[in-house]
Amino acid sequence: MSNTAYFLYVDGLALDFGGMLDEEDTDAAWMKFEAKIMTYEGNDSWVEDALYRAKELVQQEEMPEHGYWCKKNGFGKYLEDLDTILQR
């Protein structure tokens, strides 16, 4: 199923301006913003199955193994390093 979503994107503009402090009232500050509405065409057909898989995962008795990326760079490496430090 194809769905159209809209995102409001707001960017604070701080570069290329003289500053954000009011020179006449140093207790005041200002900031300019640029806002855009962005259209996104998506497909949510995968969501229901992913929710069921996530539920099954959190209801397991045993924690699953970390994936390759997680072990190498992510949270799994953090946990292993933390365990090593705590065992000292």
PyMOL Python script that loads the backbone (N, CA, C, O; Angstrom):
from pymol import cmd

cmd.read_pdbstr("""\
ATOM      1  N   MET A   1       0.844  -1.179   0.000  1.00  0.00           N
ATOM      2  CA  MET A   1       0.000   0.000   0.000  1.00  0.00           C
ATOM      3  C   MET A   1       0.889   1.242   0.000  1.00  0.00           C
ATOM      4  O   MET A   1       1.816   1.347   0.804  1.00  0.00           O
ATOM      5  N   SER A   2       0.616   2.152  -0.874  1.00  0.00           N
ATOM      6  CA  SER A   2       1.398   3.383  -0.959  1.00  0.00           C
ATOM      7  C   SER A   2       0.715   4.469  -0.139  1.00  0.00           C
ATOM      8  O   SER A   2      -0.506   4.620  -0.177  1.00  0.00           O
ATOM      9  N   ASN A   3       1.504   5.207   0.587  1.00  0.00           N
ATOM     10  CA  ASN A   3       0.971   6.276   1.424  1.00  0.00           C
ATOM     11  C   ASN A   3       1.771   7.553   1.212  1.00  0.00           C
ATOM     12  O   ASN A   3       2.975   7.515   0.957  1.00  0.00           O
ATOM     13  N   THR A   4       1.096   8.657   1.319  1.00  0.00           N
ATOM     14  CA  THR A   4       1.758   9.951   1.249  1.00  0.00           C
ATOM     15  C   THR A   4       1.827  10.522   2.647  1.00  0.00           C
ATOM     16  O   THR A   4       0.822  10.590   3.355  1.00  0.00           O
ATOM     17  N   ALA A   5       3.022  10.934   3.039  1.00  0.00           N
ATOM     18  CA  ALA A   5       3.225  11.559   4.346  1.00  0.00           C
ATOM     19  C   ALA A   5       3.825  12.942   4.110  1.00  0.00           C
ATOM     20  O   ALA A   5       4.427  13.210   3.070  1.00  0.00           O
ATOM     21  N   TYR A   6       3.650  13.796   5.085  1.00  0.00           N
ATOM     22  CA  TYR A   6       4.195  15.146   4.997  1.00  0.00           C
ATOM     23  C   TYR A   6       5.013  15.426   6.245  1.00  0.00           C
ATOM     24  O   TYR A   6       4.582  15.137   7.361  1.00  0.00           O
ATOM     25  N   PHE A   7       6.193  15.988   6.048  1.00  0.00           N
ATOM     26  CA  PHE A   7       7.065  16.342   7.147  1.00  0.00           C
ATOM     27  C   PHE A   7       7.262  17.850   7.145  1.00  0.00           C
ATOM     28  O   PHE A   7       7.459  18.466   6.098  1.00  0.00           O
ATOM     29  N   LEU A   8       7.206  18.424   8.323  1.00  0.00           N
ATOM     30  CA  LEU A   8       7.543  19.834   8.478  1.00  0.00           C
ATOM     31  C   LEU A   8       9.018  19.881   8.862  1.00  0.00           C
ATOM     32  O   LEU A   8       9.395  19.402   9.931  1.00  0.00           O
ATOM     33  N   TYR A   9       9.841  20.448   8.010  1.00  0.00           N
ATOM     34  CA  TYR A   9      11.283  20.553   8.249  1.00  0.00           C
ATOM     35  C   TYR A   9      11.598  22.006   8.577  1.00  0.00           C
ATOM     36  O   TYR A   9      11.321  22.906   7.785  1.00  0.00           O
ATOM     37  N   VAL A  10      12.177  22.222   9.744  1.00  0.00           N
ATOM     38  CA  VAL A  10      12.524  23.573  10.180  1.00  0.00           C
ATOM     39  C   VAL A  10      14.021  23.609  10.446  1.00  0.00           C
ATOM     40  O   VAL A  10      14.550  22.796  11.204  1.00  0.00           O
ATOM     41  N   ASP A  11      14.695  24.558   9.815  1.00  0.00           N
ATOM     42  CA  ASP A  11      16.150  24.688   9.938  1.00  0.00           C
ATOM     43  C   ASP A  11      16.456  26.052  10.562  1.00  0.00           C
ATOM     44  O   ASP A  11      16.041  27.092  10.050  1.00  0.00           O
ATOM     45  N   GLY A  12      17.184  26.025  11.669  1.00  0.00           N
ATOM     46  CA  GLY A  12      17.612  27.269  12.299  1.00  0.00           C
ATOM     47  C   GLY A  12      18.777  27.850  11.540  1.00  0.00           C
ATOM     48  O   GLY A  12      19.802  27.190  11.372  1.00  0.00           O
ATOM     49  N   LEU A  13      18.636  29.079  11.078  1.00  0.00           N
ATOM     50  CA  LEU A  13      19.680  29.718  10.274  1.00  0.00           C
ATOM     51  C   LEU A  13      20.579  30.547  11.176  1.00  0.00           C
ATOM     52  O   LEU A  13      20.178  31.610  11.650  1.00  0.00           O
ATOM     53  N   ALA A  14      21.783  30.071  11.412  1.00  0.00           N
ATOM     54  CA  ALA A  14      22.709  30.794  12.277  1.00  0.00           C
ATOM     55  C   ALA A  14      23.946  31.251  11.509  1.00  0.00           C
ATOM     56  O   ALA A  14      24.619  32.196  11.920  1.00  0.00           O
ATOM     57  N   LEU A  15      24.243  30.591  10.410  1.00  0.00           N
ATOM     58  CA  LEU A  15      25.433  30.948   9.640  1.00  0.00           C
ATOM     59  C   LEU A  15      25.159  32.150   8.746  1.00  0.00           C
ATOM     60  O   LEU A  15      24.020  32.409   8.356  1.00  0.00           O
ATOM     61  N   ASP A  16      26.217  32.873   8.434  1.00  0.00           N
ATOM     62  CA  ASP A  16      26.149  34.026   7.526  1.00  0.00           C
ATOM     63  C   ASP A  16      25.300  35.175   8.065  1.00  0.00           C
ATOM     64  O   ASP A  16      24.840  36.018   7.295  1.00  0.00           O
ATOM     65  N   PHE A  17      25.093  35.213   9.357  1.00  0.00           N
ATOM     66  CA  PHE A  17      24.411  36.328   9.981  1.00  0.00           C
ATOM     67  C   PHE A  17      25.399  36.972  10.948  1.00  0.00           C
ATOM     68  O   PHE A  17      26.340  36.317  11.397  1.00  0.00           O
ATOM     69  N   GLY A  18      25.196  38.234  11.269  1.00  0.00           N
ATOM     70  CA  GLY A  18      26.108  38.939  12.158  1.00  0.00           C
ATOM     71  C   GLY A  18      26.086  38.423  13.577  1.00  0.00           C
ATOM     72  O   GLY A  18      26.976  38.753  14.361  1.00  0.00           O
ATOM     73  N   GLY A  19      25.134  37.654  13.919  1.00  0.00           N
ATOM     74  CA  GLY A  19      25.007  37.125  15.266  1.00  0.00           C
ATOM     75  C   GLY A  19      23.558  37.079  15.655  1.00  0.00           C
ATOM     76  O   GLY A  19      22.696  37.599  14.946  1.00  0.00           O
ATOM     77  N   MET A  20      23.287  36.461  16.775  1.00  0.00           N
ATOM     78  CA  MET A  20      21.911  36.324  17.197  1.00  0.00           C
ATOM     79  C   MET A  20      21.573  37.237  18.366  1.00  0.00           C
ATOM     80  O   MET A  20      20.415  37.322  18.774  1.00  0.00           O
ATOM     81  N   LEU A  21      22.580  37.922  18.908  1.00  0.00           N
ATOM     82  CA  LEU A  21      22.301  38.845  20.006  1.00  0.00           C
ATOM     83  C   LEU A  21      21.893  40.197  19.444  1.00  0.00           C
ATOM     84  O   LEU A  21      22.457  40.669  18.457  1.00  0.00           O
ATOM     85  N   ASP A  22      20.931  40.797  20.068  1.00  0.00           N
ATOM     86  CA  ASP A  22      20.469  42.131  19.679  1.00  0.00           C
ATOM     87  C   ASP A  22      21.478  43.145  20.201  1.00  0.00           C
ATOM     88  O   ASP A  22      21.698  43.242  21.408  1.00  0.00           O
ATOM     89  N   GLU A  23      22.095  43.902  19.289  1.00  0.00           N
ATOM     90  CA  GLU A  23      23.130  44.859  19.694  1.00  0.00           C
ATOM     91  C   GLU A  23      22.585  45.966  20.590  1.00  0.00           C
ATOM     92  O   GLU A  23      23.315  46.499  21.425  1.00  0.00           O
ATOM     93  N   GLU A  24      21.318  46.316  20.426  1.00  0.00           N
ATOM     94  CA  GLU A  24      20.734  47.376  21.236  1.00  0.00           C
ATOM     95  C   GLU A  24      20.260  46.864  22.591  1.00  0.00           C
ATOM     96  O   GLU A  24      20.278  47.603  23.575  1.00  0.00           O
ATOM     97  N   ASP A  25      19.842  45.623  22.646  1.00  0.00           N
ATOM     98  CA  ASP A  25      19.374  45.019  23.899  1.00  0.00           C
ATOM     99  C   ASP A  25      20.114  43.697  24.068  1.00  0.00           C
ATOM    100  O   ASP A  25      19.682  42.673  23.540  1.00  0.00           O
ATOM    101  N   THR A  26      21.218  43.714  24.796  1.00  0.00           N
ATOM    102  CA  THR A  26      22.056  42.517  24.917  1.00  0.00           C
ATOM    103  C   THR A  26      21.398  41.397  25.715  1.00  0.00           C
ATOM    104  O   THR A  26      21.925  40.285  25.760  1.00  0.00           O
ATOM    105  N   ASP A  27      20.261  41.667  26.341  1.00  0.00           N
ATOM    106  CA  ASP A  27      19.511  40.613  27.018  1.00  0.00           C
ATOM    107  C   ASP A  27      18.588  39.872  26.056  1.00  0.00           C
ATOM    108  O   ASP A  27      17.957  38.885  26.436  1.00  0.00           O
ATOM    109  N   ALA A  28      18.506  40.339  24.820  1.00  0.00           N
ATOM    110  CA  ALA A  28      17.605  39.740  23.830  1.00  0.00           C
ATOM    111  C   ALA A  28      18.429  39.031  22.758  1.00  0.00           C
ATOM    112  O   ALA A  28      19.554  39.424  22.448  1.00  0.00           O
ATOM    113  N   ALA A  29      17.853  38.001  22.216  1.00  0.00           N
ATOM    114  CA  ALA A  29      18.484  37.269  21.121  1.00  0.00           C
ATOM    115  C   ALA A  29      17.415  36.910  20.111  1.00  0.00           C
ATOM    116  O   ALA A  29      16.227  36.880  20.432  1.00  0.00           O
ATOM    117  N   TRP A  30      17.836  36.641  18.902  1.00  0.00           N
ATOM    118  CA  TRP A  30      16.897  36.274  17.846  1.00  0.00           C
ATOM    119  C   TRP A  30      17.506  35.163  17.007  1.00  0.00           C
ATOM    120  O   TRP A  30      18.717  34.940  17.018  1.00  0.00           O
ATOM    121  N   MET A  31      16.666  34.495  16.303  1.00  0.00           N
ATOM    122  CA  MET A  31      17.134  33.464  15.376  1.00  0.00           C
ATOM    123  C   MET A  31      16.143  33.381  14.233  1.00  0.00           C
ATOM    124  O   MET A  31      14.931  33.445  14.442  1.00  0.00           O
ATOM    125  N   LYS A  32      16.661  33.238  13.026  1.00  0.00           N
ATOM    126  CA  LYS A  32      15.812  33.090  11.852  1.00  0.00           C
ATOM    127  C   LYS A  32      15.663  31.603  11.543  1.00  0.00           C
ATOM    128  O   LYS A  32      16.572  30.808  11.781  1.00  0.00           O
ATOM    129  N   PHE A  33      14.503  31.249  11.013  1.00  0.00           N
ATOM    130  CA  PHE A  33      14.216  29.867  10.667  1.00  0.00           C
ATOM    131  C   PHE A  33      13.721  29.789   9.232  1.00  0.00           C
ATOM    132  O   PHE A  33      13.072  30.703   8.725  1.00  0.00           O
ATOM    133  N   GLU A  34      14.043  28.681   8.597  1.00  0.00           N
ATOM    134  CA  GLU A  34      13.503  28.384   7.278  1.00  0.00           C
ATOM    135  C   GLU A  34      12.664  27.126   7.432  1.00  0.00           C
ATOM    136  O   GLU A  34      13.154  26.114   7.931  1.00  0.00           O
ATOM    137  N   ALA A  35      11.417  27.177   7.012  1.00  0.00           N
ATOM    138  CA  ALA A  35      10.513  26.033   7.162  1.00  0.00           C
ATOM    139  C   ALA A  35      10.059  25.548   5.782  1.00  0.00           C
ATOM    140  O   ALA A  35       9.794  26.338   4.876  1.00  0.00           O
ATOM    141  N   LYS A  36       9.980  24.226   5.660  1.00  0.00           N
ATOM    142  CA  LYS A  36       9.525  23.620   4.405  1.00  0.00           C
ATOM    143  C   LYS A  36       8.600  22.455   4.729  1.00  0.00           C
ATOM    144  O   LYS A  36       8.783  21.764   5.731  1.00  0.00           O
ATOM    145  N   ILE A  37       7.618  22.247   3.883  1.00  0.00           N
ATOM    146  CA  ILE A  37       6.784  21.040   3.937  1.00  0.00           C
ATOM    147  C   ILE A  37       7.357  20.082   2.898  1.00  0.00           C
ATOM    148  O   ILE A  37       7.450  20.414   1.716  1.00  0.00           O
ATOM    149  N   MET A  38       7.738  18.892   3.354  1.00  0.00           N
ATOM    150  CA  MET A  38       8.318  17.911   2.455  1.00  0.00           C
ATOM    151  C   MET A  38       7.345  16.749   2.285  1.00  0.00           C
ATOM    152  O   MET A  38       6.817  16.224   3.265  1.00  0.00           O
ATOM    153  N   THR A  39       7.115  16.356   1.050  1.00  0.00           N
ATOM    154  CA  THR A  39       6.232  15.237   0.738  1.00  0.00           C
ATOM    155  C   THR A  39       7.063  13.964   0.650  1.00  0.00           C
ATOM    156  O   THR A  39       8.147  13.957   0.066  1.00  0.00           O
ATOM    157  N   TYR A  40       6.549  12.897   1.229  1.00  0.00           N
ATOM    158  CA  TYR A  40       7.242  11.609   1.195  1.00  0.00           C
ATOM    159  C   TYR A  40       6.254  10.536   0.778  1.00  0.00           C
ATOM    160  O   TYR A  40       5.203  10.370   1.398  1.00  0.00           O
ATOM    161  N   GLU A  41       6.595   9.811  -0.273  1.00  0.00           N
ATOM    162  CA  GLU A  41       5.772   8.686  -0.716  1.00  0.00           C
ATOM    163  C   GLU A  41       6.379   7.427  -0.116  1.00  0.00           C
ATOM    164  O   GLU A  41       7.538   7.108  -0.380  1.00  0.00           O
ATOM    165  N   GLY A  42       5.618   6.726   0.675  1.00  0.00           N
ATOM    166  CA  GLY A  42       6.145   5.547   1.343  1.00  0.00           C
ATOM    167  C   GLY A  42       5.262   4.335   1.162  1.00  0.00           C
ATOM    168  O   GLY A  42       4.182   4.402   0.574  1.00  0.00           O
ATOM    169  N   ASN A  43       5.744   3.237   1.678  1.00  0.00           N
ATOM    170  CA  ASN A  43       5.018   1.982   1.613  1.00  0.00           C
ATOM    171  C   ASN A  43       5.074   1.357   2.998  1.00  0.00           C
ATOM    172  O   ASN A  43       6.148   1.005   3.483  1.00  0.00           O
ATOM    173  N   ASP A  44       3.913   1.221   3.635  1.00  0.00           N
ATOM    174  CA  ASP A  44       3.877   0.699   5.004  1.00  0.00           C
ATOM    175  C   ASP A  44       3.444  -0.769   5.079  1.00  0.00           C
ATOM    176  O   ASP A  44       3.035  -1.242   6.139  1.00  0.00           O
ATOM    177  N   SER A  45       3.533  -1.484   3.961  1.00  0.00           N
ATOM    178  CA  SER A  45       3.083  -2.876   3.961  1.00  0.00           C
ATOM    179  C   SER A  45       3.939  -3.765   4.862  1.00  0.00           C
ATOM    180  O   SER A  45       3.487  -4.844   5.245  1.00  0.00           O
ATOM    181  N   TRP A  46       5.137  -3.359   5.210  1.00  0.00           N
ATOM    182  CA  TRP A  46       6.057  -4.143   6.032  1.00  0.00           C
ATOM    183  C   TRP A  46       5.826  -3.942   7.529  1.00  0.00           C
ATOM    184  O   TRP A  46       6.334  -4.724   8.333  1.00  0.00           O
ATOM    185  N   VAL A  47       5.078  -2.924   7.918  1.00  0.00           N
ATOM    186  CA  VAL A  47       4.984  -2.525   9.321  1.00  0.00           C
ATOM    187  C   VAL A  47       4.304  -3.587  10.187  1.00  0.00           C
ATOM    188  O   VAL A  47       4.821  -3.926  11.251  1.00  0.00           O
ATOM    189  N   GLU A  48       3.162  -4.116   9.756  1.00  0.00           N
ATOM    190  CA  GLU A  48       2.436  -5.078  10.586  1.00  0.00           C
ATOM    191  C   GLU A  48       3.291  -6.307  10.895  1.00  0.00           C
ATOM    192  O   GLU A  48       3.356  -6.742  12.045  1.00  0.00           O
ATOM    193  N   ASP A  49       3.946  -6.868   9.880  1.00  0.00           N
ATOM    194  CA  ASP A  49       4.804  -8.031  10.093  1.00  0.00           C
ATOM    195  C   ASP A  49       5.970  -7.685  11.020  1.00  0.00           C
ATOM    196  O   ASP A  49       6.334  -8.490  11.877  1.00  0.00           O
ATOM    197  N   ALA A  50       6.557  -6.504  10.860  1.00  0.00           N
ATOM    198  CA  ALA A  50       7.681  -6.095  11.716  1.00  0.00           C
ATOM    199  C   ALA A  50       7.241  -5.963  13.170  1.00  0.00           C
ATOM    200  O   ALA A  50       8.008  -6.299  14.072  1.00  0.00           O
ATOM    201  N   LEU A  51       6.028  -5.484  13.419  1.00  0.00           N
ATOM    202  CA  LEU A  51       5.523  -5.371  14.791  1.00  0.00           C
ATOM    203  C   LEU A  51       5.345  -6.748  15.427  1.00  0.00           C
ATOM    204  O   LEU A  51       5.684  -6.940  16.595  1.00  0.00           O
ATOM    205  N   TYR A  52       4.814  -7.708  14.665  1.00  0.00           N
ATOM    206  CA  TYR A  52       4.669  -9.068  15.197  1.00  0.00           C
ATOM    207  C   TYR A  52       6.032  -9.688  15.501  1.00  0.00           C
ATOM    208  O   TYR A  52       6.200 -10.341  16.531  1.00  0.00           O
ATOM    209  N   ARG A  53       7.012  -9.485  14.606  1.00  0.00           N
ATOM    210  CA  ARG A  53       8.357 -10.027  14.840  1.00  0.00           C
ATOM    211  C   ARG A  53       9.000  -9.376  16.062  1.00  0.00           C
ATOM    212  O   ARG A  53       9.676 -10.049  16.840  1.00  0.00           O
ATOM    213  N   ALA A  54       8.793  -8.076  16.233  1.00  0.00           N
ATOM    214  CA  ALA A  54       9.360  -7.379  17.392  1.00  0.00           C
ATOM    215  C   ALA A  54       8.744  -7.904  18.685  1.00  0.00           C
ATOM    216  O   ALA A  54       9.444  -8.088  19.681  1.00  0.00           O
ATOM    217  N   LYS A  55       7.434  -8.144  18.668  1.00  0.00           N
ATOM    218  CA  LYS A  55       6.765  -8.689  19.856  1.00  0.00           C
ATOM    219  C   LYS A  55       7.328 -10.060  20.211  1.00  0.00           C
ATOM    220  O   LYS A  55       7.605 -10.341  21.377  1.00  0.00           O
ATOM    221  N   GLU A  56       7.494 -10.909  19.206  1.00  0.00           N
ATOM    222  CA  GLU A  56       8.066 -12.239  19.444  1.00  0.00           C
ATOM    223  C   GLU A  56       9.476 -12.125  20.025  1.00  0.00           C
ATOM    224  O   GLU A  56       9.841 -12.877  20.928  1.00  0.00           O
ATOM    225  N   LEU A  57      10.246 -11.205  19.516  1.00  0.00           N
ATOM    226  CA  LEU A  57      11.618 -11.020  19.971  1.00  0.00           C
ATOM    227  C   LEU A  57      11.685 -10.621  21.443  1.00  0.00           C
ATOM    228  O   LEU A  57      12.480 -11.181  22.197  1.00  0.00           O
ATOM    229  N   VAL A  58      10.864  -9.665  21.859  1.00  0.00           N
ATOM    230  CA  VAL A  58      10.929  -9.204  23.249  1.00  0.00           C
ATOM    231  C   VAL A  58      10.311 -10.202  24.222  1.00  0.00           C
ATOM    232  O   VAL A  58      10.540 -10.103  25.428  1.00  0.00           O
ATOM    233  N   GLN A  59       9.530 -11.163  23.723  1.00  0.00           N
ATOM    234  CA  GLN A  59       8.933 -12.159  24.597  1.00  0.00           C
ATOM    235  C   GLN A  59       9.779 -13.424  24.715  1.00  0.00           C
ATOM    236  O   GLN A  59       9.400 -14.349  25.434  1.00  0.00           O
ATOM    237  N   GLN A  60      10.922 -13.483  24.020  1.00  0.00           N
ATOM    238  CA  GLN A  60      11.789 -14.653  24.111  1.00  0.00           C
ATOM    239  C   GLN A  60      12.415 -14.746  25.502  1.00  0.00           C
ATOM    240  O   GLN A  60      12.633 -13.734  26.168  1.00  0.00           O
ATOM    241  N   GLU A  61      12.696 -15.960  25.920  1.00  0.00           N
ATOM    242  CA  GLU A  61      13.359 -16.178  27.199  1.00  0.00           C
ATOM    243  C   GLU A  61      14.843 -15.810  27.131  1.00  0.00           C
ATOM    244  O   GLU A  61      15.406 -15.304  28.101  1.00  0.00           O
ATOM    245  N   GLU A  62      15.472 -16.066  25.983  1.00  0.00           N
ATOM    246  CA  GLU A  62      16.901 -15.808  25.801  1.00  0.00           C
ATOM    247  C   GLU A  62      17.097 -14.586  24.912  1.00  0.00           C
ATOM    248  O   GLU A  62      16.340 -14.360  23.968  1.00  0.00           O
ATOM    249  N   MET A  63      18.126 -13.802  25.228  1.00  0.00           N
ATOM    250  CA  MET A  63      18.453 -12.661  24.388  1.00  0.00           C
ATOM    251  C   MET A  63      19.115 -13.162  23.109  1.00  0.00           C
ATOM    252  O   MET A  63      19.991 -14.023  23.182  1.00  0.00           O
ATOM    253  N   PRO A  64      18.727 -12.654  21.943  1.00  0.00           N
ATOM    254  CA  PRO A  64      19.347 -13.117  20.698  1.00  0.00           C
ATOM    255  C   PRO A  64      20.799 -12.632  20.597  1.00  0.00           C
ATOM    256  O   PRO A  64      21.201 -11.684  21.271  1.00  0.00           O
ATOM    257  N   GLU A  65      21.566 -13.302  19.745  1.00  0.00           N
ATOM    258  CA  GLU A  65      22.940 -12.889  19.486  1.00  0.00           C
ATOM    259  C   GLU A  65      22.937 -11.536  18.788  1.00  0.00           C
ATOM    260  O   GLU A  65      22.018 -11.214  18.035  1.00  0.00           O
ATOM    261  N   HIS A  66      23.968 -10.754  19.047  1.00  0.00           N
ATOM    262  CA  HIS A  66      24.123  -9.496  18.325  1.00  0.00           C
ATOM    263  C   HIS A  66      24.517  -9.781  16.889  1.00  0.00           C
ATOM    264  O   HIS A  66      25.225 -10.750  16.616  1.00  0.00           O
ATOM    265  N   GLY A  67      24.065  -8.946  15.976  1.00  0.00           N
ATOM    266  CA  GLY A  67      24.445  -9.065  14.579  1.00  0.00           C
ATOM    267  C   GLY A  67      25.878  -8.588  14.365  1.00  0.00           C
ATOM    268  O   GLY A  67      26.496  -8.029  15.271  1.00  0.00           O
ATOM    269  N   TYR A  68      26.396  -8.812  13.171  1.00  0.00           N
ATOM    270  CA  TYR A  68      27.778  -8.468  12.859  1.00  0.00           C
ATOM    271  C   TYR A  68      28.065  -6.995  13.120  1.00  0.00           C
ATOM    272  O   TYR A  68      29.027  -6.664  13.813  1.00  0.00           O
ATOM    273  N   TRP A  69      27.233  -6.105  12.567  1.00  0.00           N
ATOM    274  CA  TRP A  69      27.495  -4.672  12.721  1.00  0.00           C
ATOM    275  C   TRP A  69      27.473  -4.275  14.187  1.00  0.00           C
ATOM    276  O   TRP A  69      28.313  -3.494  14.635  1.00  0.00           O
ATOM    277  N   CYS A  70      26.532  -4.802  14.924  1.00  0.00           N
ATOM    278  CA  CYS A  70      26.404  -4.472  16.340  1.00  0.00           C
ATOM    279  C   CYS A  70      27.642  -4.930  17.112  1.00  0.00           C
ATOM    280  O   CYS A  70      28.152  -4.207  17.968  1.00  0.00           O
ATOM    281  N   LYS A  71      28.115  -6.131  16.804  1.00  0.00           N
ATOM    282  CA  LYS A  71      29.302  -6.649  17.491  1.00  0.00           C
ATOM    283  C   LYS A  71      30.535  -5.814  17.169  1.00  0.00           C
ATOM    284  O   LYS A  71      31.362  -5.549  18.041  1.00  0.00           O
ATOM    285  N   LYS A  72      30.649  -5.405  15.918  1.00  0.00           N
ATOM    286  CA  LYS A  72      31.855  -4.714  15.478  1.00  0.00           C
ATOM    287  C   LYS A  72      31.864  -3.246  15.894  1.00  0.00           C
ATOM    288  O   LYS A  72      32.880  -2.755  16.386  1.00  0.00           O
ATOM    289  N   ASN A  73      30.764  -2.547  15.709  1.00  0.00           N
ATOM    290  CA  ASN A  73      30.746  -1.093  15.883  1.00  0.00           C
ATOM    291  C   ASN A  73      29.708  -0.569  16.861  1.00  0.00           C
ATOM    292  O   ASN A  73      29.837   0.550  17.358  1.00  0.00           O
ATOM    293  N   GLY A  74      28.710  -1.339  17.135  1.00  0.00           N
ATOM    294  CA  GLY A  74      27.553  -0.785  17.822  1.00  0.00           C
ATOM    295  C   GLY A  74      27.453  -1.108  19.289  1.00  0.00           C
ATOM    296  O   GLY A  74      28.453  -1.222  19.998  1.00  0.00           O
ATOM    297  N   PHE A  75      26.228  -1.251  19.724  1.00  0.00           N
ATOM    298  CA  PHE A  75      25.910  -1.421  21.134  1.00  0.00           C
ATOM    299  C   PHE A  75      26.492  -2.709  21.698  1.00  0.00           C
ATOM    300  O   PHE A  75      26.867  -2.757  22.870  1.00  0.00           O
ATOM    301  N   GLY A  76      26.573  -3.757  20.876  1.00  0.00           N
ATOM    302  CA  GLY A  76      27.154  -5.020  21.327  1.00  0.00           C
ATOM    303  C   GLY A  76      28.608  -4.847  21.734  1.00  0.00           C
ATOM    304  O   GLY A  76      29.037  -5.401  22.746  1.00  0.00           O
ATOM    305  N   LYS A  77      29.372  -4.086  20.958  1.00  0.00           N
ATOM    306  CA  LYS A  77      30.772  -3.815  21.302  1.00  0.00           C
ATOM    307  C   LYS A  77      30.837  -3.009  22.589  1.00  0.00           C
ATOM    308  O   LYS A  77      31.690  -3.262  23.439  1.00  0.00           O
ATOM    309  N   TYR A  78      29.952  -2.053  22.733  1.00  0.00           N
ATOM    310  CA  TYR A  78      29.903  -1.253  23.963  1.00  0.00           C
ATOM    311  C   TYR A  78      29.677  -2.159  25.178  1.00  0.00           C
ATOM    312  O   TYR A  78      30.358  -2.019  26.194  1.00  0.00           O
ATOM    313  N   LEU A  79      28.720  -3.086  25.070  1.00  0.00           N
ATOM    314  CA  LEU A  79      28.432  -3.978  26.195  1.00  0.00           C
ATOM    315  C   LEU A  79      29.611  -4.896  26.502  1.00  0.00           C
ATOM    316  O   LEU A  79      29.927  -5.132  27.668  1.00  0.00           O
ATOM    317  N   GLU A  80      30.264  -5.415  25.456  1.00  0.00           N
ATOM    318  CA  GLU A  80      31.444  -6.263  25.677  1.00  0.00           C
ATOM    319  C   GLU A  80      32.558  -5.480  26.363  1.00  0.00           C
ATOM    320  O   GLU A  80      33.170  -5.972  27.311  1.00  0.00           O
ATOM    321  N   ASP A  81      32.822  -4.265  25.889  1.00  0.00           N
ATOM    322  CA  ASP A  81      33.860  -3.434  26.504  1.00  0.00           C
ATOM    323  C   ASP A  81      33.511  -3.092  27.941  1.00  0.00           C
ATOM    324  O   ASP A  81      34.384  -3.096  28.809  1.00  0.00           O
ATOM    325  N   LEU A  82      32.254  -2.799  28.199  1.00  0.00           N
ATOM    326  CA  LEU A  82      31.813  -2.487  29.557  1.00  0.00           C
ATOM    327  C   LEU A  82      32.002  -3.692  30.465  1.00  0.00           C
ATOM    328  O   LEU A  82      32.461  -3.553  31.599  1.00  0.00           O
ATOM    329  N   ASP A  83      31.649  -4.872  29.973  1.00  0.00           N
ATOM    330  CA  ASP A  83      31.820  -6.095  30.744  1.00  0.00           C
ATOM    331  C   ASP A  83      33.295  -6.320  31.082  1.00  0.00           C
ATOM    332  O   ASP A  83      33.632  -6.695  32.205  1.00  0.00           O
ATOM    333  N   THR A  84      34.160  -6.089  30.107  1.00  0.00           N
ATOM    334  CA  THR A  84      35.611  -6.240  30.346  1.00  0.00           C
ATOM    335  C   THR A  84      36.089  -5.288  31.427  1.00  0.00           C
ATOM    336  O   THR A  84      36.866  -5.676  32.300  1.00  0.00           O
ATOM    337  N   ILE A  85      35.632  -4.045  31.375  1.00  0.00           N
ATOM    338  CA  ILE A  85      36.035  -3.046  32.373  1.00  0.00           C
ATOM    339  C   ILE A  85      35.516  -3.419  33.760  1.00  0.00           C
ATOM    340  O   ILE A  85      36.236  -3.296  34.751  1.00  0.00           O
ATOM    341  N   LEU A  86      34.287  -3.867  33.824  1.00  0.00           N
ATOM    342  CA  LEU A  86      33.680  -4.205  35.132  1.00  0.00           C
ATOM    343  C   LEU A  86      34.316  -5.443  35.751  1.00  0.00           C
ATOM    344  O   LEU A  86      34.282  -5.599  36.972  1.00  0.00           O
ATOM    345  N   GLN A  87      34.888  -6.318  34.950  1.00  0.00           N
ATOM    346  CA  GLN A  87      35.511  -7.535  35.482  1.00  0.00           C
ATOM    347  C   GLN A  87      36.928  -7.277  36.014  1.00  0.00           C
ATOM    348  O   GLN A  87      37.521  -8.165  36.625  1.00  0.00           O
ATOM    349  N   ARG A  88      37.465  -6.106  35.796  1.00  0.00           N
ATOM    350  CA  ARG A  88      38.824  -5.794  36.288  1.00  0.00           C
ATOM    351  C   ARG A  88      38.838  -5.633  37.776  1.00  0.00           C
ATOM    352  O   ARG A  88      39.890  -5.371  38.359  1.00  0.00           O
TER     353      ARG A  88
END
""", "prot")
cmd.dss("prot")
cmd.show_as("cartoon", "prot")
cmd.util.cbc("prot")
cmd.orient("prot")
